[in-house]
Amino acid sequence: MALTNTTTAAGGLGRTIGDAVIAFNHTNVMFPLVTVQQCAKGSNHVNFSDWTKLTSGNVTAATQATTTTAVAITTTARTATVSEHVIASTVSDLVLMGSNDDIVGQAGTALGNAVAAKLDDDLVELGKGFSQTEAAAGTALALSHVFGSMRQLRSASAPFPYSLVLSPKQVWGAKGIISLLHDDAVTGSNAKPMSLMGAKGEEAMSTGFVGSIAGFNVYWSDQIDEDVSSQGDAAGFAMSKGGIGLGVGAEGLFRVAQERDEMLRAVNYVATGFWGEIEVKDAFGVYVLTDVS
């Protein structure tokens, strides 16, 4: 058992729960971007339906008063099984009484951030599983890859909104999306004035980020792998909300509890996330693997 004592913490118990929930809400990235369903009471799994697309080829010209051949509507169940994701901390009384730090509040923030990061990590890992791809290992991100992702999602009739989820280096790195929106190259010994790509270049320069581009809402997560197969590539992805499903526990996504351990003269804090994730429809996502080395 890891005990937070005076050697590890040199510096309102009820605040821990509130602070953990606030931290969770402020750091979570992926939850709003996926399809979420809660388990029914007494169940620990959620089924999402993957509908097979009907095309114009399924529609036939018919003459009046003739029988039309029926077309089967096919769906596949994708099951997300909910499991526990737990982090716990034990804080001694001596720390609570003697530290100048807000141990209670900081414990809540730490617990909430950790569970939210784990949720993001589980969901962004599914981005690697999309069979449709843009760019590739060793290839720097280009705007053509963003538009290519849009083409593939539209071809699959994926419903809007579309999300482009990138790693920090895919956004702010030398080979990231921000670098595509401006040009401040040096010609000979003379630096030329910075050239910006219209309103998006100006947005990037003034805010350090672009909230949308090429029809995508842009997000970033530091849980995305930036060294896939130790090759210096980052595992970003584009998706429609129906591409990934998140099953939430019957009693909610997140819980923080505390218990008194008098024998130890300490308080145990336990944060638990209840979820299961699943790729629902492969055609509603595009894996955007790019070089960020």
C-alpha positions in Angstrom: 0.0 0.0 0.0 1.3 3.5 -1.0 0.8 5.8 2.0 1.0 9.6 1.6 2.9 10.5 4.8 5.2 13.2 5.9 8.1 11.9 3.7 6.0 12.0 0.5 3.9 15.1 1.2 6.1 17.8 2.7 3.9 20.5 2.5 -12.7 19.7 4.5 -12.5 16.0 3.4 -15.8 16.6 1.5 -13.9 18.8 -0.9 -12.0 15.9 -2.3 -15.1 14.4 -4.0 -16.1 17.8 -5.5 -12.7 18.6 -6.7 -12.3 15.2 -8.3 -15.5 15.6 -10.2 -14.6 19.1 -11.4 -11.1 18.0 -12.5 -12.7 15.1 -14.4 -15.1 17.3 -16.2 -12.4 19.9 -17.1 -9.9 17.4 -18.5 -12.0 14.9 -20.3 -11.7 15.2 -24.1 -13.3 12.2 -25.8 -16.6 11.7 -23.8 -18.5 14.3 -25.9 -17.2 13.0 -29.2 -18.4 9.4 -29.0 -21.8 7.7 -28.8 -22.6 7.2 -25.1 -25.2 4.7 -23.7 -25.7 3.8 -20.0 -26.2 0.3 -18.9 -29.6 -0.8 -17.7 -29.9 -1.5 -14.0 -28.7 -5.1 -13.4 -26.5 -5.2 -16.5 -22.8 -4.5 -17.2 -22.9 -4.3 -21.0 -24.3 -2.1 -23.7 -25.1 -3.1 -27.3 -24.6 -0.6 -30.1 -26.1 -1.3 -33.5 -23.9 -1.2 -36.7 -26.3 -0.8 -39.6 -25.2 -2.1 -43.0 -25.5 0.8 -45.5 -28.2 0.5 -48.2 -27.2 2.0 -51.5 -28.8 3.2 -54.7 -28.2 -0.3 -56.1 -30.8 -1.6 -53.6 -33.4 0.6 -55.3 -35.1 -0.8 -58.4 -37.3 0.8 -61.0 -40.8 -0.7 -60.8 -43.9 -0.8 -62.9 -47.3 -0.1 -61.6 -49.0 -2.8 -59.6 -46.0 -5.1 -59.5 -44.4 -6.7 -56.5 -41.1 -5.3 -55.3 -38.4 -7.6 -54.1 -37.7 -7.0 -50.4 -34.2 -6.0 -49.3 -32.9 -7.2 -46.0 -32.0 -4.6 -43.4 -28.9 -5.9 -41.6 -27.5 -4.8 -38.3 -24.6 -6.1 -36.2 -24.4 -5.8 -32.5 -21.3 -4.2 -31.0 -21.0 -4.9 -27.3 -19.2 -2.7 -24.8 -18.6 -4.5 -21.5 -18.3 -2.2 -18.5 -15.3 -2.7 -16.2 -13.8 -0.8 -13.3 -10.9 1.6 -13.6 -9.5 2.5 -10.2 -7.0 4.7 -8.5 -6.6 5.0 -4.7 -4.6 7.1 -2.3 -4.1 6.9 1.5 -3.3 10.2 3.3 -2.1 10.1 6.9 -3.5 12.3 9.6 -0.1 13.9 10.2 0.0 15.1 6.6 -3.5 16.5 6.8 -2.8 18.3 10.1 0.7 19.5 9.3 1.0 20.3 5.6 0.9 23.8 4.3 -0.5 22.4 1.0 -4.2 21.9 0.3 -3.7 18.1 0.4 -7.5 17.4 0.4 -8.1 19.6 -2.7 -5.1 18.5 -4.5 -6.0 14.8 -3.9 -9.3 15.4 -5.6 -7.7 17.1 -8.6 -5.1 14.3 -8.9 -7.7 11.6 -8.7 -10.1 13.2 -11.2 -7.3 14.0 -13.7 -6.0 10.4 -13.6 -9.4 8.8 -14.2 -10.3 11.2 -17.0 -6.9 10.6 -18.6 -7.5 6.8 -18.5 -10.9 7.3 -20.2 -9.3 9.3 -22.9 -6.5 6.8 -23.3 -8.9 3.9 -23.7 -10.9 5.8 -26.3 -8.1 7.2 -28.4 -6.5 3.7 -28.6 -9.5 2.7 -30.7 -8.5 5.3 -33.3 -5.6 3.1 -34.3 -8.1 0.4 -35.2 -9.9 2.2 -38.0 -9.1 0.4 -41.3 -9.5 3.6 -43.4 -6.3 5.6 -43.3 -4.7 8.9 -44.4 -1.0 9.6 -44.4 1.3 6.8 -43.1 4.4 6.2 -40.9 7.2 8.5 -41.9 4.8 10.9 -43.7 4.3 14.5 -42.4 0.8 15.8 -42.0 -0.6 17.7 -45.0 -3.9 19.5 -45.5 -4.6 16.9 -48.2 -4.8 14.3 -45.4 -7.4 16.3 -43.6 -9.5 16.7 -46.8 -8.9 13.0 -47.6 -10.4 12.1 -44.2 -13.4 14.2 -45.0 -13.8 12.5 -48.3 -13.7 9.0 -46.7 -16.3 9.9 -44.0 -18.6 11.6 -46.5 -18.3 8.5 -48.8 -19.4 6.4 -45.9 -22.4 8.7 -45.3 -21.2 9.3 -41.8 -23.4 11.8 -40.0 -22.0 15.2 -38.8 -20.4 16.5 -36.7 -16.9 15.3 -37.6 -14.0 15.4 -35.2 -10.3 15.6 -35.9 -8.4 14.3 -32.8 -4.7 14.9 -32.8 -1.7 14.6 -30.5 0.1 17.7 -29.2 2.9 17.3 -31.8 0.3 16.9 -34.6 -1.1 20.3 -33.6 1.9 22.4 -32.4 4.9 20.4 -33.6 7.2 21.4 -36.5 5.2 18.9 -38.6 1.8 19.8 -37.1 -1.3 21.5 -38.4 -0.4 24.9 -37.1 2.8 24.9 -39.1 0.7 24.3 -42.3 -1.1 27.6 -41.7 1.8 29.9 -41.8 5.1 30.4 -43.6 8.0 32.4 -42.1 10.9 30.8 -44.1 14.2 32.6 -44.6 15.4 33.3 -48.1 19.2 33.7 -48.1 20.1 35.9 -45.3 16.8 37.8 -45.3 13.8 36.7 -43.4 10.6 37.3 -45.3 7.4 38.6 -43.6 5.2 35.8 -42.2 2.7 34.5 -44.6 -0.6 33.3 -43.2 -3.2 31.1 -44.7 -6.2 33.4 -44.5 -8.5 33.5 -41.4 -7.3 30.1 -40.2 -3.7 31.3 -40.2 -4.6 34.4 -38.3 -6.6 32.3 -35.8 -3.5 30.1 -35.3 -1.3 33.0 -34.7 -3.6 34.9 -32.4 -4.9 32.0 -30.2 -2.3 29.3 -30.8 -5.0 26.8 -31.9 -7.6 26.3 -34.6 -11.0 25.1 -33.4 -12.1 23.9 -36.8 -10.6 23.2 -40.2 -11.9 21.7 -43.4 -15.3 20.8 -41.8 -13.8 19.2 -38.8 -13.9 20.3 -35.2 -10.3 20.0 -33.9 -9.4 18.5 -30.6 -6.1 17.3 -29.0 -5.3 14.7 -26.4 -2.0 14.1 -24.7 -3.0 10.4 -24.4 -2.5 9.8 -28.1 0.6 7.7 -28.8 3.3 9.9 -30.4 5.9 7.1 -30.9 3.9 4.3 -32.6 6.1 1.3 -33.0 9.0 3.4 -31.8 9.1 5.2 -35.2 8.2 8.7 -34.1 4.7 8.7 -35.6 1.6 10.0 -33.9 -1.8 8.1 -33.9 -4.3 10.8 -34.7 -7.7 10.1 -36.2 -10.8 11.6 -37.7 -14.3 10.3 -36.8 -18.0 10.8 -36.8 -19.7 10.4 -33.4 -21.1 7.0 -34.4 -17.7 5.5 -35.0 -17.0 4.7 -31.3 -19.4 3.7 -28.6 -18.9 4.2 -24.8 -20.9 2.1 -22.4 -21.3 3.7 -19.0 -22.1 1.9 -15.7 -25.7 1.7 -14.5 -24.9 4.0 -11.6 -22.8 6.5 -13.6 -19.4 7.0 -15.1 -17.4 8.2 -12.2 -17.4 7.8 -8.4 -15.2 9.1 -5.6 -15.4 7.6 -2.1 -13.5 8.1 1.1 -13.1 5.9 4.2 -11.6 6.3 7.5 -8.8 3.9 8.6 -8.4 4.5 12.3 -5.8 1.8 12.8 -3.6 3.6 10.2 -4.6 7.1 11.3 -5.4 8.0 7.8 -8.1 8.5 5.2 -8.4 6.4 2.0 -9.6 8.1 -1.1 -10.8 5.8 -4.0 -11.8 7.1 -7.4 -13.5 4.6 -9.8 -14.5 4.9 -13.4 -17.2 2.5 -14.8 -17.0 2.2 -18.6 -16.4 -0.1 -21.6 -15.5 1.1 -25.1 -16.0 -0.4 -28.5 -15.6 0.5 -32.2 -19.1 0.5 -33.5 -18.8 1.4 -37.2 -15.4 1.1 -38.8 -16.3 3.3 -41.9 -17.1 6.2 -39.6 -13.5 6.7 -38.6 -10.1 7.3 -40.4 -6.7 6.6 -38.8 -4.4 9.6 -39.4 -0.9 8.3 -38.7 1.8 11.0 -39.3 5.4 11.6 -38.7 6.1 13.9 -35.7 9.8 13.1 -35.1 
